Every structure is written in C-alpha cells, then in structure tokens.
C-alpha cells in the first residue's frame, strides 16, 4: 500500500474512532485497515494509536500527526479541483490562534460568520497570551498584536491598537487626574501581568521614551481581572485600547495621560508563506482582514 493511502486510512481511523468503522467508511476489510496503520507506524518509527479491546485512541504523536494528515488530504483535494479548472471552495479544518481577550471579543464573532458562509469548513481556535509558533503547533493563521520580527511568514496589516492608562470618572474625581506619568506614584495601581510583568510603564515625553517605575498594590495574571477592578473604581490600570473600548464608549472608564502614549501597535493577520495557500486559509485571511479593518475601535 502506498504512503498516501496509509495516511488516508490512518486519518479515517482517527475520525471514525475505530478500525471497523474506518473499514466500512473506506470499503476495506478490517485486516487491511489494521495492516495499513501498522505499516505507517513502522515506517515513521512511532506508535500513533493505542489499541484496546474496547477502544482506539490517538497517542500524543498520533494527535499531532493526524492534523498534518488532514491538512495534506485537504490540500490534495484542492489541487485536484484546481487541476481540472474548477474553483476550490474552502473546506477542511482551519486552525486559528489569537491573544485571549482579542480572540473572545473580535475573532470569535468573525469565525462564526465565516463558518456560516462556508459550511464545509470546521475550525479549532486557540486563544492564548503568548506567541504561538505556527509550524511547531500546527496552526494555519495567527492574529498578532505588536511589531513583527523578520520571518518567512506572510503578514497583512489589519488595524492598530494603543496602550492606554485609564480609571473610572468617579475615581479620578475623588483622587485627582494625573497630569504627568510620574503622578502615578500617588495613585492605586492594578497591573495586568498578561501585558507586561515589568514594574515600569513606558510613555513618550516630548518625543523621547520615558519609563516610569510603578509600585502596584495588586498584580493579576489576566487582563479581564485588571480591567474589572478598574471598572469598579478601585484604581488606575493599563491595557490595550481594544480591551477597554466598550467600557470607554459606555463612559465606565476614562483614559488619562493620552499625550504621553506610545505609538500605536499594529495588528497583523499572519499565515505561513508557501507556493500555494489553501483556499480555506486564503478565504479566511481575506474575511478577517476586511472585518478588522472595518472595526472603528481598531483604527
């Protein structure tokens, strides 16, 4: 059996949850399915499935490998359609990563609309506040906030955000409005470690960088917690503008020290560079960029 057929069989076993079910789906005998998976495991030198009398489950290596197998099968189907001149409609599983809060506020609604438009696409989204390696972690697309290092990835700019300092109007009325970043020393500060763990906040003064040491009364590991405490009127915090856009628009929060803000940070939609980008990736990148650029809170 050729390598491609082995991959097809293995992917079907993983999808169907067993050898017998995969055999029925592929119109093969169960022994032939078993032999194909065993040959694949022997050729690559690792166990992909754990077999018991009652179940079949993927090993850690198998779980990683099956994602690559599905991507290969999807791309081959698209290539075959393109070869005969038909339009390759988006299909298969799409894997997307983004910062946690940005993912919840912006990416999730866009994903829902995208999946409604393309019913042959499924998606797995990973929202984490760290840089995800697209290749190592099997992701198709990433939304990145901040300046990008040089790499072989393709990046399309889709908007900007600002780093803002804020508090509630009631807090500022009671404790006074800071006029200079150094005035923060006289205020209660709550710091989000998801943005920066350094005990200093950065600003621009007369075009020159200005770092101000801070002594936060509270440090939390999520942006939601820091913003929530500020909304309660407890003190002053810092976040990216999109994270507090709704609270600012509703008047629950007020930005301060705006004349000392750093330059805006770019938002990029990033994907792996390649000779042929799959139709699902191409369609989603175009869809995401269009929607983000249209959002006034990101420009």
N, C-alpha and C positions, 0 to 999 in steps of 0.2 A: 504494500500500500504506500502511495506517495506521501510526502510530508504534508502537503496541503490537505489531503483527505484526512490524515491523522488529526490535524488541527480542527477540521470540521467536526469530526467525531467527538473529540475532547470537549469542544465548546458546547456541543449538543448534550453530552452527559452532564456538564455543569448546569446548563439551562434547564434540562428536564429533571434533574435531581436523581438520576439513576441510569444504569446500563440498559435495563429492559425498556424503559420509556424512551431512551435515546434510540435504541434499535428500532422501535416502532416508528418514531419520527423520521428516521433515515431509511426505512425499508431495508434494514440489515438484520442479520441474525445476532442475538446477544453475544455468542462467542466471538464473532467478527468485531463487534464493538470493543469487547474486552481486549482482544489482541491488538487493535489499533492503539488504544490508550497505553497498553503495556509497551508497545514498540516506541511510542512517543516518549514515555518516561525513560526508557532505556537509552534512547538516542540523546536526550538532553541531559541525562545523568542526575535526575532528581525525581522524587515522588510528588505527583500532582494531586492525587486523590487518596483519601483514606477510606478503605472499604471495610464494612462490617456486614454481618448477616442481615441487618435491618436498614442500613443507610449508607449513603456515599456522600462524603463532604470534601471540600477543597482543602488542601494544605495551604500554608502561608504562601509558598512558592506558586501553588496552583492558582490561588486567588489573584496574584499579580499577573501570572501568565495568561489567564483567561481573558483579562481585559485587553491585552495585546492581541490575542487571537481574534476577539470580536472586532477590534479595530481593523485588523488585516482583512477579515472577511467582508466588512462593510466597504472598505476602500476598493477591494477587488470587484465587488458588485457595481460600485460606481464607475470603475474603469471600464467594465464590460459594457455598461449602458452608454458611456461616452464614446466607446469604440464603434458602436453601431449608429451613432448620431443622435441618440435620444438624450433628453435633458435628465440629468441625475438629480432627482428630488432628494432633499435632506432625509436621512434615515439613520438608524442605529443609535447607540448610546453616546451622549455628549457629556464630558466631564469638565466641570467649571469650578474655579476657585476664586475667592474674593475675601477681603477683610470682613470680619464677623458682622459688625454693625452695618457696613455698607451692603453686604450681602442681604441682610434682612430687610433693609429699608428700600434698596434700589434693585438689586439683582433678582430677588425672588419674584416680585411682580412682573418684571420683564420676562423671566423664564416662563412663568405661567402663560403669558400671552404668546410667546414663541412656540410653546408646546401645543397650544390651541391651534396655531396656524399650521404646524407640521406634525400631524398625528403619528407619523412613522418614526419620530424621534423620541427617545427617552433621555432622561438626564440624571446625573448624580452630581450634586453640588457640595463643595467643601468650603465652609466659611471659617477661616482661622486668621488670627492676627500674627502671622509670620509669613516670610517669603517661601512660597511653595515651588520646588523645582519641578517644572512641567514634565521633564523627561523621566526623572527618577520616580516621581509619584504618579505617573500615568495620567496627567491632566491635559486636556486639549486647549483650554483657554484660561487665562488669568486676568483679573482686573487688578491693576496695581496703582497705588497712590504714592506719588513722590517721583523724584528724578531717577531714571533708569540707568544702570551700568551698561557699558557696551556688552553686547551679546549677539548670538545668532538668531535671537527671537525677533519676530515681526511685531511692532508696536504701533497702534493707531491712537492718537490723542483724541479723547472724548469729552474733556472738560477740565475744570480746575476746582480746587478747594483751598481754603485758607485756614491757618492755625489761629484760633480766636480765644480770647480770655473773656469770661462772662460771669455774671451773677444775676440775681433777681433784682428788679427795681426796688423792692422793699428792703433788701439787704443793703443796697447802695444808699438808699435814703437814710438808713439808720447808721451806717458805718462810714459813709462818705465815698465818693468816686475817686479811685486812684488816677492821678494826673500823669504819673511817670511810673515806669516799671519798678523802680526802687520802692515806690509806695506800697507794693505788695507785701513788704515786710511787716506792715501794720494790719494785715488782714488775715482772716482764717482761710487757709487754702486746702483744697482737696485735690490730690494728684492721681491721675489715671496712669498706672504703670503700663497699660496697653499701648499708650502713645509714646512714653519716654520714662525710663526709670532714673534718669539723671536728676540730681537735686538742683537743677537750674532750668530756667525758661529763657528762650532765646528771642531777641527782638532786633529791630533796626532803629537806630537813633541817628538822624541826620545822614542817612545813607551808610552808616557803619554798623557792623554787628555789635550787639550789646547782650551780654549774658548776665542774668540776674540770679543770684543764689536764692533758693526758696527753702523754707522750713515748714512743709505741710503738716497740719495737725492730723491728717488722715491720708493714707495712700491705699488705693484699691486696685485690683488687677483687671477690672473691666471698665470700659467707657460708660456703659449704662449706669453703673453704680455711682461714678463720679458726677455724671450729669444729673442723675436723680437727686443726689444730695444737694447740688446747687439749686435745682428747681424748688426744693423745699425751703430755700432761703438760708441754708446753713453757712455758705461762704462762697469763695471765688474758685473757679476751676478753669481748665484749658482743654480744648478739644478741637477737632477739625470742623469746619463750618457746616458740612452736610449733617454732622451728628446732632447738631442743635438747631437745624434750620426750622423745624416745626415749632420748637419752643420759642425761638426768636420771632417767628411770624405771628405767633399767638400772644406775644407780649409777656410770656412767662419768664424769659431771660432777656438780658440786655448785654451787648458786647461793650467792652471797655478797652482803652489803650489802642484803639484802631490805628492811630497814626504811627504806632511803633510795630505794626505787624510785619512779619517776614513776607517775601514774595509768595504768590500763590503756588501751590503744588499741583503738578499735572496729574490727570487721571488717564491711564492708558489701558486699552484692551490689547492683550498680548497673546500671541499663539506661536507655535513652532513654525519656523521657516521651512519650506520644502518646495519641491518641484511641483507637486500637485496637492493643494489644500483640499480636503474633503468638502463636499457640498454642505454638510451639516455645520462644519466649522465656519466656512465662508458665509453661510446664511446667518448664523448666529452672531458673528462679529459685526456684519453689516446692520443687523437688527439692533444689537446692543449699542453700537456707536450712535446710530440715529436717535435712539431713545434717550441716551445720556446727554447728547448734545442739545436736545430739545428741553431738557430739565433746567429751568431758570436758577435753581438753587446750586447748580454745578457749573455756573458760568459767571 
